[in-house]
Amino acid sequence: MAKVNDGSIKFKKSFITRPCHVCDGDGVLEVDVPKPHGFGRDSGYLDTREEACDMCGGSGHLELDDEDE
């Protein structure tokens, strides 16, 4: 059996995560982009695009702190 070095155990940290509450774990948000009326269009409209979630950085998961557990 191999010996486990105590130094390697100190640096090994497991992260407990939960789904992001802003994007519901998807990692992306659908954002409204207003398109105003102009010379080629007689009325404006709302277009949409997907952006990475700012809260989780696009991963869809948040790490739990010690006080959150």
mmCIF file of the N, C-alpha and C atoms, coordinates in Angstrom:
data_MODEL
# 
_entry.id   MODEL 
# 
loop_
_atom_site.group_PDB 
_atom_site.id 
_atom_site.type_symbol 
_atom_site.label_atom_id 
_atom_site.label_alt_id 
_atom_site.label_comp_id 
_atom_site.label_asym_id 
_atom_site.label_entity_id 
_atom_site.label_seq_id 
_atom_site.pdbx_PDB_ins_code 
_atom_site.Cartn_x 
_atom_site.Cartn_y 
_atom_site.Cartn_z 
_atom_site.occupancy 
_atom_site.B_iso_or_equiv 
_atom_site.pdbx_formal_charge 
_atom_site.auth_seq_id 
_atom_site.auth_comp_id 
_atom_site.auth_asym_id 
_atom_site.auth_atom_id 
_atom_site.pdbx_PDB_model_num 
ATOM 1   N N  . MET A 1 1  ? 0.837   -1.170 0.000   1.00 0.00 ? 1  MET A N  1 
ATOM 2   C CA . MET A 1 1  ? 0.000   0.000  0.000   1.00 0.00 ? 1  MET A CA 1 
ATOM 3   C C  . MET A 1 1  ? 0.891   1.246  0.000   1.00 0.00 ? 1  MET A C  1 
ATOM 4   N N  . ALA A 1 2  ? 0.462   2.251  -0.688  1.00 0.00 ? 2  ALA A N  1 
ATOM 5   C CA . ALA A 1 2  ? 1.244   3.482  -0.789  1.00 0.00 ? 2  ALA A CA 1 
ATOM 6   C C  . ALA A 1 2  ? 0.956   4.381  0.402   1.00 0.00 ? 2  ALA A C  1 
ATOM 7   N N  . LYS A 1 3  ? 1.979   5.058  0.848   1.00 0.00 ? 3  LYS A N  1 
ATOM 8   C CA . LYS A 1 3  ? 1.815   5.999  1.948   1.00 0.00 ? 3  LYS A CA 1 
ATOM 9   C C  . LYS A 1 3  ? 1.255   7.309  1.407   1.00 0.00 ? 3  LYS A C  1 
ATOM 10  N N  . VAL A 1 4  ? 0.403   7.937  2.195   1.00 0.00 ? 4  VAL A N  1 
ATOM 11  C CA . VAL A 1 4  ? -0.151  9.234  1.831   1.00 0.00 ? 4  VAL A CA 1 
ATOM 12  C C  . VAL A 1 4  ? 0.616   10.287 2.615   1.00 0.00 ? 4  VAL A C  1 
ATOM 13  N N  . ASN A 1 5  ? 1.159   11.236 1.890   1.00 0.00 ? 5  ASN A N  1 
ATOM 14  C CA . ASN A 1 5  ? 1.923   12.311 2.504   1.00 0.00 ? 5  ASN A CA 1 
ATOM 15  C C  . ASN A 1 5  ? 0.962   13.310 3.143   1.00 0.00 ? 5  ASN A C  1 
ATOM 16  N N  . ASP A 1 6  ? 1.230   13.721 4.382   1.00 0.00 ? 6  ASP A N  1 
ATOM 17  C CA . ASP A 1 6  ? 0.360   14.676 5.069   1.00 0.00 ? 6  ASP A CA 1 
ATOM 18  C C  . ASP A 1 6  ? 0.323   16.024 4.362   1.00 0.00 ? 6  ASP A C  1 
ATOM 19  N N  . GLY A 1 7  ? 1.396   16.390 3.687   1.00 0.00 ? 7  GLY A N  1 
ATOM 20  C CA . GLY A 1 7  ? 1.441   17.663 2.960   1.00 0.00 ? 7  GLY A CA 1 
ATOM 21  C C  . GLY A 1 7  ? 0.471   17.702 1.808   1.00 0.00 ? 7  GLY A C  1 
ATOM 22  N N  . SER A 1 8  ? 0.258   16.563 1.164   1.00 0.00 ? 8  SER A N  1 
ATOM 23  C CA . SER A 1 8  ? -0.671  16.549 0.031   1.00 0.00 ? 8  SER A CA 1 
ATOM 24  C C  . SER A 1 8  ? -2.120  16.629 0.487   1.00 0.00 ? 8  SER A C  1 
ATOM 25  N N  . ILE A 1 9  ? -2.393  16.195 1.693   1.00 0.00 ? 9  ILE A N  1 
ATOM 26  C CA . ILE A 1 9  ? -3.758  16.252 2.205   1.00 0.00 ? 9  ILE A CA 1 
ATOM 27  C C  . ILE A 1 9  ? -4.149  17.687 2.548   1.00 0.00 ? 9  ILE A C  1 
ATOM 28  N N  . LYS A 1 10 ? -3.206  18.503 3.004   1.00 0.00 ? 10 LYS A N  1 
ATOM 29  C CA . LYS A 1 10 ? -3.498  19.897 3.353   1.00 0.00 ? 10 LYS A CA 1 
ATOM 30  C C  . LYS A 1 10 ? -3.980  20.681 2.147   1.00 0.00 ? 10 LYS A C  1 
ATOM 31  N N  . PHE A 1 11 ? -3.369  20.447 0.990   1.00 0.00 ? 11 PHE A N  1 
ATOM 32  C CA . PHE A 1 11 ? -3.694  21.229 -0.189  1.00 0.00 ? 11 PHE A CA 1 
ATOM 33  C C  . PHE A 1 11 ? -4.886  20.687 -0.966  1.00 0.00 ? 11 PHE A C  1 
ATOM 34  N N  . LYS A 1 12 ? -5.311  19.513 -0.645  1.00 0.00 ? 12 LYS A N  1 
ATOM 35  C CA . LYS A 1 12 ? -6.457  18.930 -1.331  1.00 0.00 ? 12 LYS A CA 1 
ATOM 36  C C  . LYS A 1 12 ? -7.718  19.442 -0.657  1.00 0.00 ? 12 LYS A C  1 
ATOM 37  N N  . LYS A 1 13 ? -8.554  20.142 -1.394  1.00 0.00 ? 13 LYS A N  1 
ATOM 38  C CA . LYS A 1 13 ? -9.769  20.725 -0.850  1.00 0.00 ? 13 LYS A CA 1 
ATOM 39  C C  . LYS A 1 13 ? -10.932 20.374 -1.764  1.00 0.00 ? 13 LYS A C  1 
ATOM 40  N N  . SER A 1 14 ? -11.964 19.863 -1.198  1.00 0.00 ? 14 SER A N  1 
ATOM 41  C CA . SER A 1 14 ? -13.138 19.562 -2.011  1.00 0.00 ? 14 SER A CA 1 
ATOM 42  C C  . SER A 1 14 ? -14.122 20.711 -1.896  1.00 0.00 ? 14 SER A C  1 
ATOM 43  N N  . PHE A 1 15 ? -14.711 21.072 -3.015  1.00 0.00 ? 15 PHE A N  1 
ATOM 44  C CA . PHE A 1 15 ? -15.651 22.175 -3.047  1.00 0.00 ? 15 PHE A CA 1 
ATOM 45  C C  . PHE A 1 15 ? -17.075 21.628 -3.101  1.00 0.00 ? 15 PHE A C  1 
ATOM 46  N N  . ILE A 1 16 ? -17.897 22.130 -2.225  1.00 0.00 ? 16 ILE A N  1 
ATOM 47  C CA . ILE A 1 16 ? -19.308 21.776 -2.228  1.00 0.00 ? 16 ILE A CA 1 
ATOM 48  C C  . ILE A 1 16 ? -20.037 22.907 -2.941  1.00 0.00 ? 16 ILE A C  1 
ATOM 49  N N  . THR A 1 17 ? -20.819 22.553 -3.949  1.00 0.00 ? 17 THR A N  1 
ATOM 50  C CA . THR A 1 17 ? -21.495 23.573 -4.746  1.00 0.00 ? 17 THR A CA 1 
ATOM 51  C C  . THR A 1 17 ? -22.999 23.365 -4.708  1.00 0.00 ? 17 THR A C  1 
ATOM 52  N N  . ARG A 1 18 ? -23.695 24.410 -5.096  1.00 0.00 ? 18 ARG A N  1 
ATOM 53  C CA . ARG A 1 18 ? -25.141 24.356 -5.267  1.00 0.00 ? 18 ARG A CA 1 
ATOM 54  C C  . ARG A 1 18 ? -25.472 25.079 -6.561  1.00 0.00 ? 18 ARG A C  1 
ATOM 55  N N  . PRO A 1 19 ? -26.621 24.801 -7.165  1.00 0.00 ? 19 PRO A N  1 
ATOM 56  C CA . PRO A 1 19 ? -26.981 25.485 -8.407  1.00 0.00 ? 19 PRO A CA 1 
ATOM 57  C C  . PRO A 1 19 ? -27.144 26.988 -8.181  1.00 0.00 ? 19 PRO A C  1 
ATOM 58  N N  . CYS A 1 20 ? -26.761 27.765 -9.161  1.00 0.00 ? 20 CYS A N  1 
ATOM 59  C CA . CYS A 1 20 ? -26.874 29.225 -9.093  1.00 0.00 ? 20 CYS A CA 1 
ATOM 60  C C  . CYS A 1 20 ? -28.349 29.615 -9.055  1.00 0.00 ? 20 CYS A C  1 
ATOM 61  N N  . HIS A 1 21 ? -28.701 30.527 -8.143  1.00 0.00 ? 21 HIS A N  1 
ATOM 62  C CA . HIS A 1 21 ? -30.096 30.945 -8.010  1.00 0.00 ? 21 HIS A CA 1 
ATOM 63  C C  . HIS A 1 21 ? -30.499 31.998 -9.042  1.00 0.00 ? 21 HIS A C  1 
ATOM 64  N N  . VAL A 1 22 ? -29.536 32.613 -9.704  1.00 0.00 ? 22 VAL A N  1 
ATOM 65  C CA . VAL A 1 22 ? -29.842 33.637 -10.699 1.00 0.00 ? 22 VAL A CA 1 
ATOM 66  C C  . VAL A 1 22 ? -30.195 32.991 -12.043 1.00 0.00 ? 22 VAL A C  1 
ATOM 67  N N  . CYS A 1 23 ? -29.384 32.033 -12.486 1.00 0.00 ? 23 CYS A N  1 
ATOM 68  C CA . CYS A 1 23 ? -29.598 31.403 -13.799 1.00 0.00 ? 23 CYS A CA 1 
ATOM 69  C C  . CYS A 1 23 ? -30.209 30.005 -13.678 1.00 0.00 ? 23 CYS A C  1 
ATOM 70  N N  . ASP A 1 24 ? -30.568 29.579 -12.482 1.00 0.00 ? 24 ASP A N  1 
ATOM 71  C CA . ASP A 1 24 ? -31.151 28.258 -12.218 1.00 0.00 ? 24 ASP A CA 1 
ATOM 72  C C  . ASP A 1 24 ? -30.245 27.115 -12.672 1.00 0.00 ? 24 ASP A C  1 
ATOM 73  N N  . GLY A 1 25 ? -28.931 27.321 -12.588 1.00 0.00 ? 25 GLY A N  1 
ATOM 74  C CA . GLY A 1 25 ? -27.980 26.268 -12.910 1.00 0.00 ? 25 GLY A CA 1 
ATOM 75  C C  . GLY A 1 25 ? -27.654 26.118 -14.382 1.00 0.00 ? 25 GLY A C  1 
ATOM 76  N N  . ASP A 1 26 ? -28.196 26.990 -15.239 1.00 0.00 ? 26 ASP A N  1 
ATOM 77  C CA . ASP A 1 26 ? -27.923 26.902 -16.675 1.00 0.00 ? 26 ASP A CA 1 
ATOM 78  C C  . ASP A 1 26 ? -26.592 27.548 -17.058 1.00 0.00 ? 26 ASP A C  1 
ATOM 79  N N  . GLY A 1 27 ? -26.183 28.571 -16.338 1.00 0.00 ? 27 GLY A N  1 
ATOM 80  C CA . GLY A 1 27 ? -24.948 29.277 -16.649 1.00 0.00 ? 27 GLY A CA 1 
ATOM 81  C C  . GLY A 1 27 ? -25.115 30.415 -17.633 1.00 0.00 ? 27 GLY A C  1 
ATOM 82  N N  . VAL A 1 28 ? -26.271 30.516 -18.257 1.00 0.00 ? 28 VAL A N  1 
ATOM 83  C CA . VAL A 1 28 ? -26.537 31.600 -19.210 1.00 0.00 ? 28 VAL A CA 1 
ATOM 84  C C  . VAL A 1 28 ? -27.868 32.261 -18.862 1.00 0.00 ? 28 VAL A C  1 
ATOM 85  N N  . LEU A 1 29 ? -27.960 33.531 -19.210 1.00 0.00 ? 29 LEU A N  1 
ATOM 86  C CA . LEU A 1 29 ? -29.186 34.302 -19.021 1.00 0.00 ? 29 LEU A CA 1 
ATOM 87  C C  . LEU A 1 29 ? -29.650 34.844 -20.362 1.00 0.00 ? 29 LEU A C  1 
ATOM 88  N N  . GLU A 1 30 ? -30.942 34.941 -20.542 1.00 0.00 ? 30 GLU A N  1 
ATOM 89  C CA . GLU A 1 30 ? -31.499 35.550 -21.737 1.00 0.00 ? 30 GLU A CA 1 
ATOM 90  C C  . GLU A 1 30 ? -31.743 37.023 -21.428 1.00 0.00 ? 30 GLU A C  1 
ATOM 91  N N  . VAL A 1 31 ? -31.092 37.901 -22.190 1.00 0.00 ? 31 VAL A N  1 
ATOM 92  C CA . VAL A 1 31 ? -31.123 39.336 -21.938 1.00 0.00 ? 31 VAL A CA 1 
ATOM 93  C C  . VAL A 1 31 ? -31.881 40.025 -23.067 1.00 0.00 ? 31 VAL A C  1 
ATOM 94  N N  . ASP A 1 32 ? -32.757 40.980 -22.699 1.00 0.00 ? 32 ASP A N  1 
ATOM 95  C CA . ASP A 1 32 ? -33.479 41.764 -23.697 1.00 0.00 ? 32 ASP A CA 1 
ATOM 96  C C  . ASP A 1 32 ? -32.573 42.845 -24.274 1.00 0.00 ? 32 ASP A C  1 
ATOM 97  N N  . VAL A 1 33 ? -32.613 42.987 -25.601 1.00 0.00 ? 33 VAL A N  1 
ATOM 98  C CA . VAL A 1 33 ? -31.845 44.014 -26.301 1.00 0.00 ? 33 VAL A CA 1 
ATOM 99  C C  . VAL A 1 33 ? -32.835 44.849 -27.105 1.00 0.00 ? 33 VAL A C  1 
ATOM 100 N N  . PRO A 1 34 ? -33.054 46.105 -26.701 1.00 0.00 ? 34 PRO A N  1 
ATOM 101 C CA . PRO A 1 34 ? -34.009 46.931 -27.442 1.00 0.00 ? 34 PRO A CA 1 
ATOM 102 C C  . PRO A 1 34 ? -33.457 47.343 -28.808 1.00 0.00 ? 34 PRO A C  1 
ATOM 103 N N  . LYS A 1 35 ? -34.289 47.207 -29.817 1.00 0.00 ? 35 LYS A N  1 
ATOM 104 C CA . LYS A 1 35 ? -33.956 47.642 -31.174 1.00 0.00 ? 35 LYS A CA 1 
ATOM 105 C C  . LYS A 1 35 ? -34.907 48.789 -31.520 1.00 0.00 ? 35 LYS A C  1 
ATOM 106 N N  . PRO A 1 36 ? -34.425 50.022 -31.487 1.00 0.00 ? 36 PRO A N  1 
ATOM 107 C CA . PRO A 1 36 ? -35.308 51.169 -31.731 1.00 0.00 ? 36 PRO A CA 1 
ATOM 108 C C  . PRO A 1 36 ? -35.723 51.276 -33.207 1.00 0.00 ? 36 PRO A C  1 
ATOM 109 N N  . HIS A 1 37 ? -36.801 52.042 -33.422 1.00 0.00 ? 37 HIS A N  1 
ATOM 110 C CA . HIS A 1 37 ? -37.227 52.223 -34.814 1.00 0.00 ? 37 HIS A CA 1 
ATOM 111 C C  . HIS A 1 37 ? -36.217 53.122 -35.522 1.00 0.00 ? 37 HIS A C  1 
ATOM 112 N N  . GLY A 1 38 ? -36.192 53.021 -36.830 1.00 0.00 ? 38 GLY A N  1 
ATOM 113 C CA . GLY A 1 38 ? -35.244 53.808 -37.619 1.00 0.00 ? 38 GLY A CA 1 
ATOM 114 C C  . GLY A 1 38 ? -35.779 54.035 -39.015 1.00 0.00 ? 38 GLY A C  1 
ATOM 115 N N  . PHE A 1 39 ? -34.897 54.388 -39.925 1.00 0.00 ? 39 PHE A N  1 
ATOM 116 C CA . PHE A 1 39 ? -35.321 54.688 -41.293 1.00 0.00 ? 39 PHE A CA 1 
ATOM 117 C C  . PHE A 1 39 ? -35.837 53.447 -42.014 1.00 0.00 ? 39 PHE A C  1 
ATOM 118 N N  . GLY A 1 40 ? -35.288 52.292 -41.739 1.00 0.00 ? 40 GLY A N  1 
ATOM 119 C CA . GLY A 1 40 ? -35.709 51.070 -42.421 1.00 0.00 ? 40 GLY A CA 1 
ATOM 120 C C  . GLY A 1 40 ? -36.825 50.329 -41.701 1.00 0.00 ? 40 GLY A C  1 
ATOM 121 N N  . ARG A 1 41 ? -37.144 50.737 -40.476 1.00 0.00 ? 41 ARG A N  1 
ATOM 122 C CA . ARG A 1 41 ? -38.164 50.063 -39.667 1.00 0.00 ? 41 ARG A CA 1 
ATOM 123 C C  . ARG A 1 41 ? -39.097 51.110 -39.082 1.00 0.00 ? 41 ARG A C  1 
ATOM 124 N N  . ASP A 1 42 ? -40.412 50.883 -39.143 1.00 0.00 ? 42 ASP A N  1 
ATOM 125 C CA . ASP A 1 42 ? -41.336 51.893 -38.640 1.00 0.00 ? 42 ASP A CA 1 
ATOM 126 C C  . ASP A 1 42 ? -41.666 51.730 -37.158 1.00 0.00 ? 42 ASP A C  1 
ATOM 127 N N  . SER A 1 43 ? -41.235 50.633 -36.535 1.00 0.00 ? 43 SER A N  1 
ATOM 128 C CA . SER A 1 43 ? -41.471 50.463 -35.097 1.00 0.00 ? 43 SER A CA 1 
ATOM 129 C C  . SER A 1 43 ? -40.299 49.704 -34.477 1.00 0.00 ? 43 SER A C  1 
ATOM 130 N N  . GLY A 1 44 ? -40.076 49.930 -33.205 1.00 0.00 ? 44 GLY A N  1 
ATOM 131 C CA . GLY A 1 44 ? -39.009 49.233 -32.499 1.00 0.00 ? 44 GLY A CA 1 
ATOM 132 C C  . GLY A 1 44 ? -39.497 47.902 -31.952 1.00 0.00 ? 44 GLY A C  1 
ATOM 133 N N  . TYR A 1 45 ? -38.562 47.094 -31.485 1.00 0.00 ? 45 TYR A N  1 
ATOM 134 C CA . TYR A 1 45 ? -38.921 45.800 -30.905 1.00 0.00 ? 45 TYR A CA 1 
ATOM 135 C C  . TYR A 1 45 ? -37.825 45.378 -29.933 1.00 0.00 ? 45 TYR A C  1 
ATOM 136 N N  . LEU A 1 46 ? -38.127 44.355 -29.132 1.00 0.00 ? 46 LEU A N  1 
ATOM 137 C CA . LEU A 1 46 ? -37.148 43.789 -28.209 1.00 0.00 ? 46 LEU A CA 1 
ATOM 138 C C  . LEU A 1 46 ? -36.592 42.501 -28.792 1.00 0.00 ? 46 LEU A C  1 
ATOM 139 N N  . ASP A 1 47 ? -35.282 42.448 -28.936 1.00 0.00 ? 47 ASP A N  1 
ATOM 140 C CA . ASP A 1 47 ? -34.601 41.242 -29.373 1.00 0.00 ? 47 ASP A CA 1 
ATOM 141 C C  . ASP A 1 47 ? -33.990 40.603 -28.122 1.00 0.00 ? 47 ASP A C  1 
ATOM 142 N N  . THR A 1 48 ? -33.593 39.354 -28.180 1.00 0.00 ? 48 THR A N  1 
ATOM 143 C CA . THR A 1 48 ? -32.964 38.695 -27.035 1.00 0.00 ? 48 THR A CA 1 
ATOM 144 C C  . THR A 1 48 ? -31.637 38.082 -27.449 1.00 0.00 ? 48 THR A C  1 
ATOM 145 N N  . ARG A 1 49 ? -30.735 37.941 -26.470 1.00 0.00 ? 49 ARG A N  1 
ATOM 146 C CA . ARG A 1 49 ? -29.476 37.243 -26.682 1.00 0.00 ? 49 ARG A CA 1 
ATOM 147 C C  . ARG A 1 49 ? -29.089 36.572 -25.374 1.00 0.00 ? 49 ARG A C  1 
ATOM 148 N N  . GLU A 1 50 ? -28.233 35.583 -25.466 1.00 0.00 ? 50 GLU A N  1 
ATOM 149 C CA . GLU A 1 50 ? -27.783 34.866 -24.278 1.00 0.00 ? 50 GLU A CA 1 
ATOM 150 C C  . GLU A 1 50 ? -26.422 35.387 -23.848 1.00 0.00 ? 50 GLU A C  1 
ATOM 151 N N  . GLU A 1 51 ? -26.283 35.596 -22.527 1.00 0.00 ? 51 GLU A N  1 
ATOM 152 C CA . GLU A 1 51 ? -25.022 36.037 -21.940 1.00 0.00 ? 51 GLU A CA 1 
ATOM 153 C C  . GLU A 1 51 ? -24.688 35.129 -20.776 1.00 0.00 ? 51 GLU A C  1 
ATOM 154 N N  . ALA A 1 52 ? -23.403 35.023 -20.464 1.00 0.00 ? 52 ALA A N  1 
ATOM 155 C CA . ALA A 1 52 ? -22.968 34.240 -19.309 1.00 0.00 ? 52 ALA A CA 1 
ATOM 156 C C  . ALA A 1 52 ? -23.445 34.922 -18.032 1.00 0.00 ? 52 ALA A C  1 
ATOM 157 N N  . CYS A 1 53 ? -23.855 34.135 -17.081 1.00 0.00 ? 53 CYS A N  1 
ATOM 158 C CA . CYS A 1 53 ? -24.340 34.643 -15.804 1.00 0.00 ? 53 CYS A CA 1 
ATOM 159 C C  . CYS A 1 53 ? -23.184 35.294 -15.038 1.00 0.00 ? 53 CYS A C  1 
ATOM 160 N N  . ASP A 1 54 ? -23.408 36.501 -14.514 1.00 0.00 ? 54 ASP A N  1 
ATOM 161 C CA . ASP A 1 54 ? -22.376 37.204 -13.752 1.00 0.00 ? 54 ASP A CA 1 
ATOM 162 C C  . ASP A 1 54 ? -22.166 36.596 -12.375 1.00 0.00 ? 54 ASP A C  1 
ATOM 163 N N  . MET A 1 55 ? -23.205 36.033 -11.788 1.00 0.00 ? 55 MET A N  1 
ATOM 164 C CA . MET A 1 55 ? -23.113 35.501 -10.419 1.00 0.00 ? 55 MET A CA 1 
ATOM 165 C C  . MET A 1 55 ? -22.218 34.265 -10.359 1.00 0.00 ? 55 MET A C  1 
ATOM 166 N N  . CYS A 1 56 ? -22.385 33.348 -11.289 1.00 0.00 ? 56 CYS A N  1 
ATOM 167 C CA . CYS A 1 56 ? -21.623 32.092 -11.252 1.00 0.00 ? 56 CYS A CA 1 
ATOM 168 C C  . CYS A 1 56 ? -20.505 32.049 -12.291 1.00 0.00 ? 56 CYS A C  1 
ATOM 169 N N  . GLY A 1 57 ? -20.388 33.064 -13.125 1.00 0.00 ? 57 GLY A N  1 
ATOM 170 C CA . GLY A 1 57 ? -19.343 33.088 -14.144 1.00 0.00 ? 57 GLY A CA 1 
ATOM 171 C C  . GLY A 1 57 ? -19.591 32.141 -15.298 1.00 0.00 ? 57 GLY A C  1 
ATOM 172 N N  . GLY A 1 58 ? -20.824 31.707 -15.476 1.00 0.00 ? 58 GLY A N  1 
ATOM 173 C CA . GLY A 1 58 ? -21.167 30.812 -16.581 1.00 0.00 ? 58 GLY A CA 1 
ATOM 174 C C  . GLY A 1 58 ? -21.064 29.334 -16.252 1.00 0.00 ? 58 GLY A C  1 
ATOM 175 N N  . SER A 1 59 ? -20.677 29.000 -15.022 1.00 0.00 ? 59 SER A N  1 
ATOM 176 C CA . SER A 1 59 ? -20.543 27.582 -14.669 1.00 0.00 ? 59 SER A CA 1 
ATOM 177 C C  . SER A 1 59 ? -21.873 26.960 -14.249 1.00 0.00 ? 59 SER A C  1 
ATOM 178 N N  . GLY A 1 60 ? -22.783 27.769 -13.726 1.00 0.00 ? 60 GLY A N  1 
ATOM 179 C CA . GLY A 1 60 ? -24.068 27.257 -13.265 1.00 0.00 ? 60 GLY A CA 1 
ATOM 180 C C  . GLY A 1 60 ? -24.077 26.813 -11.817 1.00 0.00 ? 60 GLY A C  1 
ATOM 181 N N  . HIS A 1 61 ? -22.909 26.876 -11.152 1.00 0.00 ? 61 HIS A N  1 
ATOM 182 C CA . HIS A 1 61 ? -22.809 26.431 -9.759  1.00 0.00 ? 61 HIS A CA 1 
ATOM 183 C C  . HIS A 1 61 ? -22.099 27.481 -8.913  1.00 0.00 ? 61 HIS A C  1 
ATOM 184 N N  . LEU A 1 62 ? -22.507 27.570 -7.661  1.00 0.00 ? 62 LEU A N  1 
ATOM 185 C CA . LEU A 1 62 ? -21.882 28.461 -6.683  1.00 0.00 ? 62 LEU A CA 1 
ATOM 186 C C  . LEU A 1 62 ? -21.260 27.618 -5.587  1.00 0.00 ? 62 LEU A C  1 
ATOM 187 N N  . GLU A 1 63 ? -20.075 27.998 -5.133  1.00 0.00 ? 63 GLU A N  1 
ATOM 188 C CA . GLU A 1 63 ? -19.431 27.284 -4.044  1.00 0.00 ? 63 GLU A CA 1 
ATOM 189 C C  . GLU A 1 63 ? -20.062 27.714 -2.724  1.00 0.00 ? 63 GLU A C  1 
ATOM 190 N N  . LEU A 1 64 ? -20.271 26.755 -1.838  1.00 0.00 ? 64 LEU A N  1 
ATOM 191 C CA . LEU A 1 64 ? -20.840 27.053 -0.536  1.00 0.00 ? 64 LEU A CA 1 
ATOM 192 C C  . LEU A 1 64 ? -19.737 27.463 0.420   1.00 0.00 ? 64 LEU A C  1 
ATOM 193 N N  . ASP A 1 65 ? -19.982 28.508 1.190   1.00 0.00 ? 65 ASP A N  1 
ATOM 194 C CA . ASP A 1 65 ? -19.074 28.894 2.256   1.00 0.00 ? 65 ASP A CA 1 
ATOM 195 C C  . ASP A 1 65 ? -19.358 28.067 3.487   1.00 0.00 ? 65 ASP A C  1 
ATOM 196 N N  . ASP A 1 66 ? -18.507 28.165 4.505   1.00 0.00 ? 66 ASP A N  1 
ATOM 197 C CA . ASP A 1 66 ? -18.717 27.429 5.734   1.00 0.00 ? 66 ASP A CA 1 
ATOM 198 C C  . ASP A 1 66 ? -20.004 27.844 6.423   1.00 0.00 ? 66 ASP A C  1 
ATOM 199 N N  . GLU A 1 67 ? -20.374 29.120 6.346   1.00 0.00 ? 67 GLU A N  1 
ATOM 200 C CA . GLU A 1 67 ? -21.593 29.574 7.004   1.00 0.00 ? 67 GLU A CA 1 
ATOM 201 C C  . GLU A 1 67 ? -22.848 29.211 6.230   1.00 0.00 ? 67 GLU A C  1 
ATOM 202 N N  . ASP A 1 68 ? -22.727 28.897 4.915   1.00 0.00 ? 68 ASP A N  1 
ATOM 203 C CA . ASP A 1 68 ? -23.870 28.514 4.102   1.00 0.00 ? 68 ASP A CA 1 
ATOM 204 C C  . ASP A 1 68 ? -24.281 27.063 4.321   1.00 0.00 ? 68 ASP A C  1 
ATOM 205 N N  . GLU A 1 69 ? -23.371 26.233 4.799   1.00 0.00 ? 69 GLU A N  1 
ATOM 206 C CA . GLU A 1 69 ? -23.647 24.803 4.901   1.00 0.00 ? 69 GLU A CA 1 
ATOM 207 C C  . GLU A 1 69 ? -24.637 24.490 5.969   1.00 0.00 ? 69 GLU A C  1 
# 
